[in-house]
Amino acid sequence: MFAKPFIASLDNHSDGIMCMSKSRSNMTDVISGSADGEMIFWDLPRQKALFQINAHERFVRGTCFARNHALSADTLFVSTGDDAKVCIWSLNALKHQYTESLNGVADEAAGSVFKNYTPKASYGSKMQLLGCDASYEEDIFATAGAVVQVWSYERSTPI
């Protein structure tokens, strides 16, 4: 990876990166998940981590963006991990939780970063999940493990 054209290093993770996803609706949003259960929402043009999220208890195995329209008011994304959980995250909710955390909990100037975000929804699976991907056509996503499960964003169980 030392060949040209190397541009930048996004090095906010403290453990190995297990998965990455790029938004389908814009060129700037990227999510990465690491072996320590942390997920980072990146702004690529500024090469900055917007949100560092303690998403799962162990490895983050899969991330994907939902079928977000370019003009939609919110961005949804999904994560799966070794803790057999599927988490649906809302970018608007993350922004709101971050703003509320500035009232004494997080002090960016002192170097601490707020990481204890709450997902929009969290579902349990009966087995370990090794990845996920979202549909281009419908408001569904699939998780992979011992079996492939298809989920709806509104339902708490696989379809």
SEGU-510787 format. One record per residue (C-alpha): residue number from 1; residue in one letter; x, y, z negated. Coordinates in nm, 2 decimals. Layout:
BEGIN
 num residuo      u      v      w
 NUM       A      X      Y      Z
...
//
This chain:
BEGIN
 num residuo      u      v      w
   1       M   0.00   0.00   0.00
   2       F   0.30   0.23   0.04
   3       A   0.25   0.28   0.41
   4       K   0.12   0.61   0.55
   5       P  -0.14   0.76   0.54
   6       F  -0.17   0.72   0.16
   7       I  -0.39   1.01   0.03
   8       A  -0.45   0.97  -0.34
   9       S  -0.47   0.74  -0.64
  10       L  -0.79   0.72  -0.84
  11       D  -0.65   0.59  -1.16
  12       N  -0.90   0.64  -1.44
  13       H  -0.97   0.27  -1.50
  14       S  -0.78   0.11  -1.79
  15       D  -0.81  -0.25  -1.65
  16       G  -0.82  -0.42  -1.31
  17       I  -1.08  -0.31  -1.06
  18       M  -1.31  -0.60  -0.97
  19       C  -1.56  -0.44  -0.72
  20       M  -1.63  -0.12  -0.53
  21       S  -1.93   0.03  -0.34
  22       K  -1.97   0.33  -0.12
  23       S  -2.30   0.52  -0.08
  24       R  -2.48   0.46   0.25
  25       S  -2.64   0.81   0.24
  26       N  -2.33   1.02   0.20
  27       M  -1.95   1.00   0.24
  28       T  -1.86   1.13  -0.11
  29       D  -2.00   0.89  -0.36
  30       V  -1.82   0.57  -0.46
  31       I  -1.86   0.33  -0.76
  32       S  -1.59   0.10  -0.90
  33       G  -1.62  -0.16  -1.17
  34       S  -1.34  -0.31  -1.38
  35       A  -1.25  -0.61  -1.59
  36       D  -1.32  -0.42  -1.92
  37       G  -1.69  -0.36  -1.83
  38       E  -1.64   0.00  -1.73
  39       M  -1.79   0.15  -1.42
  40       I  -1.68   0.48  -1.27
  41       F  -1.89   0.70  -1.04
  42       W  -1.64   0.89  -0.82
  43       D  -1.65   1.21  -0.61
  44       L  -1.40   1.13  -0.33
  45       P  -1.34   1.48  -0.19
  46       R  -1.24   1.61  -0.53
  47       Q  -1.07   1.28  -0.62
  48       K  -1.25   1.30  -0.96
  49       A  -1.43   1.06  -1.18
  50       L  -1.78   1.21  -1.24
  51       F  -1.90   0.95  -1.48
  52       Q  -1.72   0.68  -1.68
  53       I  -1.98   0.42  -1.80
  54       N  -1.95   0.14  -2.04
  55       A  -2.18  -0.07  -1.82
  56       H  -2.12  -0.43  -1.93
  57       E  -1.97  -0.62  -2.22
  58       R  -1.72  -0.80  -2.00
  59       F  -1.62  -0.79  -1.63
  60       V  -1.83  -0.58  -1.39
  61       R  -1.87  -0.83  -1.10
  62       G  -2.09  -0.64  -0.86
  63       T  -2.20  -0.28  -0.77
  64       C  -2.42  -0.15  -0.50
  65       F  -2.61   0.16  -0.41
  66       A  -2.99   0.13  -0.37
  67       R  -3.16   0.22  -0.04
  68       N  -3.12   0.60  -0.12
  69       H  -3.25   0.83   0.15
  70       A  -3.01   1.12   0.23
  71       L  -3.28   1.37   0.12
  72       S  -3.40   1.18  -0.20
  73       A  -3.40   1.36  -0.53
  74       D  -3.22   1.09  -0.71
  75       T  -2.95   0.83  -0.64
  76       L  -2.99   0.48  -0.78
  77       F  -2.72   0.21  -0.80
  78       V  -2.70  -0.14  -0.95
  79       S  -2.43  -0.32  -1.14
  80       T  -2.40  -0.69  -1.25
  81       G  -2.16  -0.84  -1.50
  82       D  -2.03  -1.14  -1.68
  83       D  -2.28  -1.06  -1.96
  84       A  -2.56  -1.19  -1.72
  85       K  -2.72  -0.85  -1.71
  86       V  -2.84  -0.65  -1.41
  87       C  -2.84  -0.27  -1.48
  88       I  -3.01  -0.01  -1.26
  89       W  -2.86   0.33  -1.30
  90       S  -3.00   0.67  -1.21
  91       L  -2.76   0.96  -1.12
  92       N  -3.01   1.22  -1.25
  93       A  -3.04   1.03  -1.58
  94       L  -2.66   1.02  -1.61
  95       K  -2.64   1.39  -1.56
  96       H  -2.91   1.45  -1.82
  97       Q  -2.74   1.22  -2.08
  98       Y  -2.40   1.39  -2.01
  99       T  -2.55   1.74  -2.07
 100       E  -2.71   1.62  -2.39
 101       S  -2.38   1.47  -2.51
 102       L  -2.21   1.80  -2.48
 103       N  -2.40   1.91  -2.79
 104       G  -2.12   1.79  -3.02
 105       V  -2.05   1.44  -2.91
 106       A  -1.82   1.49  -2.62
 107       D  -1.54   1.74  -2.60
 108       E  -1.39   1.75  -2.26
 109       A  -1.13   2.00  -2.36
 110       A  -1.00   1.77  -2.64
 111       G  -0.97   1.48  -2.39
 112       S  -1.26   1.26  -2.51
 113       V  -1.50   1.14  -2.24
 114       F  -1.87   1.04  -2.30
 115       K  -1.91   0.68  -2.18
 116       N  -2.22   0.54  -2.37
 117       Y  -2.48   0.60  -2.10
 118       T  -2.81   0.41  -2.10
 119       P  -2.93   0.25  -1.77
 120       K  -3.26   0.33  -1.62
 121       A  -3.34  -0.04  -1.65
 122       S  -3.16  -0.35  -1.77
 123       Y  -3.26  -0.71  -1.69
 124       G  -3.12  -1.04  -1.82
 125       S  -3.04  -1.33  -1.60
 126       K  -3.03  -1.70  -1.70
 127       M  -2.68  -1.73  -1.54
 128       Q  -2.36  -1.54  -1.48
 129       L  -2.39  -1.30  -1.19
 130       L  -2.09  -1.26  -0.95
 131       G  -2.21  -0.99  -0.72
 132       C  -2.50  -0.78  -0.58
 133       D  -2.61  -0.60  -0.27
 134       A  -2.91  -0.39  -0.17
 135       S  -3.14  -0.41   0.13
 136       Y  -3.12  -0.15   0.40
 137       E  -3.49  -0.19   0.48
 138       E  -3.68  -0.24   0.15
 139       D  -3.66  -0.14  -0.21
 140       I  -3.50  -0.47  -0.32
 141       F  -3.16  -0.60  -0.41
 142       A  -3.00  -0.94  -0.44
 143       T  -2.77  -1.09  -0.70
 144       A  -2.54  -1.38  -0.65
 145       G  -2.42  -1.65  -0.89
 146       A  -2.51  -2.01  -0.91
 147       V  -2.81  -1.91  -0.70
 148       V  -2.91  -1.60  -0.50
 149       Q  -3.19  -1.40  -0.67
 150       V  -3.39  -1.12  -0.50
 151       W  -3.50  -0.84  -0.73
 152       S  -3.74  -0.54  -0.70
 153       Y  -3.65  -0.21  -0.86
 154       E  -3.99  -0.20  -1.03
 155       R  -4.01  -0.56  -1.17
 156       S  -3.81  -0.71  -1.45
 157       T  -3.78  -1.06  -1.30
 158       P  -3.65  -1.19  -0.97
 159       I  -3.91  -1.21  -0.69
//
